Amino acid sequence: MTARAILLLFVTLAFGAAPFLTPPFRGYDPALFPVQIARPSIQPAGYAFGIWSVIYLWLLVHAVTSIWKRRAVAAWDRTRWPLITAIALGSAWLSIAPVAPIAATVTILIMAAAAVTAFLLADTETDRWLLSAPTAILAGWLSAAAAVSTGVVIAGYGWLSDTGAALTMIAATLALAAWVQRRKPRMPVYGLTVIWALAGIVVANAGINPAIAIAAGLGIGVMALVLGRQVTVTR
């Protein structure tokens, strides 16, 4: 258990350092795709990516607590391998994304799967805000980010139109997010993070692509209903 806790802290530190060691990433370069789209509709407004600061800090607190006070606690150890996988891949992702969108998309899909697994394994009763919550915010953002990356690639290769790809990925995100959130009714951070991403899509498309802004707004409503019902169930 101790070795896994040490490894988790190491990859978390590497994850936090990665943005300072690579050029700023502001989305895939349109020139890398056969169909060049200046601003894909599925991509949230820039401000939404500020959530990474919260994710980094929460994961760091989690990793420090994990090795300092919880290294031999089974409830914490269950989440370590999937978290290590997601975070280690995340450390490399910023180096992959500027040059290889398809490889970056495959990578972020694996990251999202690992993060969701960690969240589903996390006990919401044991150290709720230090164990379940950090995995929830990472899983929630990666659920949305994986859909964004996939949508950009789908549109960029002409497999669907920009609007069609965005609508498809919003629907896929909602299906996944609703399924995951229902299994963790006592940890709303996951659903709230997905709502944050959808709000960024609304802002990015307001007045530019109303269909996507409306779809993302409806998605916010769906997630709010899921969260509202779960609050009622857990009372």
Beta strands, then each sheet from edge to edge (+ up, - down):
end
